[in-house]
């Protein structure tokens, strides 16, 4: 059954908010007072370590997640782990810090034959092939990022002279789909550009929780191609070659949103 804010009485809303505050501090090990208004999400410890090296700030580790705050950049970065359930969880928890903008710097598998490792993808929508987002919005509701965040990222990539692709990303919670021929035929019919495990959940949960969310994905592997599935060795090479550029684009986008003071959301339900 879908969750609804309307069914919660004011007392329940306050109780949920108190639990969420406690949970965010417990899960990340950081006081809420340290959180910046712009948040970057990642799945990888390597990204968080590089963020700390590049932007300063102290690294905090909680029972489930890690976070690093950079007051100089007006940005906090959270490693929330992997998968749709934790993606939904972090979005709900972030409501208590009321971020101005959230950006997911994720990795994805490139599905189109023209893609190569290291390409950037700016998703315009995501296919909801996971079991989490249905708890927040009916399945007929499309999973869309916040347009103005995607616009900021697009402008920064263009200014940097970097090429990128736009399109639909297929979000699944089926990890070893690469060995399922029927599944591969299905995603081919969809004409999805890439595949990941979080985007649809982040977009739908962000919409439901009124948290502006965008995403910039990096193609980390090409699972349709021979020997294209990510391995420990190939993943390490991708991290070393592309992480800093990926981070630079994300931080610049979030910092510019902070500097310009531009309103991201246009309405409230």
N, C-alpha and C positions, 0 to 999 in steps of 0.2 A: 504494500500500500504506500502511495506517495506521501511524503512528509509535507505538511502544510503549516506555514506560520500562522494562518488564520485560526487554526484549532488550538493554538497555545494561548493560555491566558497570560496576562502580564507577569504574574508570579512565576509561572513556568518558564517564561522567556528569561527572566532574571536568574532563575536557578540554572538554566542551561548555560547562560553567559558566564556565570561564576565557575561552573565546572570546566567550560572551555578555556577560561583564563588559567585555571590551575593546571589543566592538561597541557596547554601550550608551553608553559614554563617547565613542567615536569618532563615533557617529551623532548624539549630542545635544550634544557639546562640553562635557559637565559631568562632574565627578568623582562617583563613586557615593556618596561621603560626604555630599554635599549633598542627596541625595534624601530627601524626607519619607515617612512611612509611609502617607500618603493621597495618591493620585494622581488628577488630573483629566486626561482625554484630550480633545483637540479636533482638528479638521481645519483650523482657520483661524488665520492669523497675527493677525488683528484681535482674536480672543478672547485670545490670549496677550499682546498689547500692553495690552489692558484689564486683564487679570489683574495684570500688572506695575505698572500705574498704581494699581490699587486696593489691592494687597497688598504693594507694595514688592518687593525682591529683584532680583537681577541676571539678565539674560536671557543664555542661552548658546545658541550656534548651532553645530551640528556639520555633518557632511557631508550629512546627510539630514533631520534633525529639529531642533527647537528646544525648549528647556525653560526654565522660570522657577520658582525655589523661593521659597516664603514660609514661613520658620520661624515667624513670628507666627501664621500660620493652620495650621501643621503640614501644609501641602499643597504639592505640586509639580504644575505643569501642563506637559503635553507636547503640542506640535503635531506629530503623527506623519504628517501629510499625509492623503491620501484613498485609500480602497479597501480591499478585503479582504486582499490580500497584506501590506500594511503594517500593517493591524490585527492580523493574526496575528503578525507580526514583533515589534511592540512588546509584545504580551502575553507572548511567549516571553522577550524580553529583560528584562521587569520581574520575572521570577522571581528574578533575582539580587539585587534589592533587597527582596524579600519584603514587598510592600505589604500593609497591613492591609485596605485597600479601594481599588478603582479605580472611577471614575465617568466615563462617556463623555457629554460634552455635545455632542451632534450635532444636525444639521439633517436634516429629512426632507420628502418631498413628501406632502401630505395627500391621501388617496384618498377618504375618505368625504365626501359632499356637505355635511355639517353643519360640517366643519372650516373654519377661517379662518386666515390667516397670523398667526403670533404665538401660536397655541395650543400648550400643552404636552402631550406624549404620554409616558406612562410605560409602556414596552413590557413586557408580561408574557411574551412569547415572540417568536421571529423565525423566519420561513420561510427555510430554507437553500437559496437559489437562487443560490449562488456556488460557485466552484471551489476554494476554499481550505480550508474547514472539514473537508472529507472526509479530509484528511491527518491530522487529529487525533482524530476520532471517526467511527464508522460513520454513514452517512446516516440511519439509523433513530433516532438519538439526537436528541431535541429540543433546540433552542437556547433556553436559559432563562437569565435573569439571576439573580444572587444575591438571594434574596428579601429578606434583611434590609437590603440597601442600598436596594432599591426601597421598602421600608417606611419607612426614614428619610426619603427624598425625599418620599414621600406625606404624611407627617406635617408636614413643613416647608411644603409647598405649602398644606396645609389651614390651618396656623397663620397663614400669610401672607394667607389669604383668596383664594387663586388657584385657578381651576378647571383641571382637567386631565382627559385621557382615558386610559383603559387599553385595551389590546388587542394584537393581533398585528401585527408589522411585517414586511413582505416585504423581505428583503435580496437584492440582485442585483448582478452585476458587468456588467450590460448597460446601458450609459450612455444610449443614445438610444432607450430602450424607448417613449418617448412617441409615436413615429412608427410603431410596430408594432401594428397593430390586434389581431392574434392574442394578443400578449402582454398587451395591455390587457384583453382578454376573460378571459384566464386569471387575472389578479390580481383582477378583479371577482368571479369565481367563488369565489375564496379568502376573500372578505370581509375582506381585510387593511385595517387602518385607515390605514396609511402605508407608504411605501417609502423605503429607504435603501441604503447600500452597505457598511455595516460591522457592524451589530448582531449578526447571526447568527454572524459570524466571531469577534467579541469574546467572545460568550457561550460558544461551543463551545471556543475556545482557552483561555479562562479556566478552564473546567471541567476541561479536560485538563491544564492546567498548574498547577492548584490556586491560581489567583489570583482572589479575589472581585471580581466585576465587575457594575456596574449601569449604567443609562443613563437620561438625561432628554433627550428630543428636543424640538426646537422646529420647528413647521411653518413652513417658509420659502417654500413655493410650493404651488400647487394645480394640478398638471399635467393633471388631467382637465377643467379649466374653460377656457373661451375666454381666451386671453392669460394663462393661469395659470402657464406655464413660467417658471422663474427666468431673469432676465437680469442683466446687470451693474448696471443701474440699480436694479432691484428688490432685488437682493442687498444693495447698499449701504444701501438704506433699512431693510431688515430688521436688518442689523448695528447701525445707529445707534439703532434704536428698541428692540430687544429684547435685545441682547447683555448689558448690565449686569445686567438682571433674571435672565437665564438663569445668568450667572456667580454672582450672589448666592445663588441657590438651591443651586447645586452646591457652592460653598465652604461654605455653612452646613451642608449635609449632611455633608460630609467633616470639617469641624471638630468637629461634634457627635459623630461617630463617634470621633474622637481624644479628645475630652474625656471622654466617657462610658466609654471603655475597654471597650466591649461587644465580646464575641466574635462575629465575623461568620460564620466557617465552623464547622460542627457536626461534621464528620467528615473522615477522610482515607482514601483508597483504599490 
